[in-house]
Amino acid sequence: MDEGAHNAGTPVERAAGFDLERALGEWRAGFTHLAGNELNELADHLREEFTRLVALGLAQDEAWLIARRRLGERPALEDEFA
């Protein structure tokens, strides 16, 4: 089998050691006053920023931390969107 075909996918999909879906689930679970469409929209923005940072060459754990920080802290997000 061609090794290139076996490793197809985006850099986010190929990288090992960081589970974006698990991280997003844990992040979402931390909200107490925000759910539904607003939380889904924030999660989409977080995922997009994470993916953009990984594509620029950042390690996934670093990209996750930066993307979360850029999106904002939970209390401020809950105040703004709840």
Secondary structure, 3 states (H helix, E strand, C coil): CCHHHHCCCCHHHHCCCCCHHHHHHHHHHCCCCCCHHHHHHHHHHHHHHHHHHHHCCCCHHHHHHHHHHHHCCHHHHHHHHC
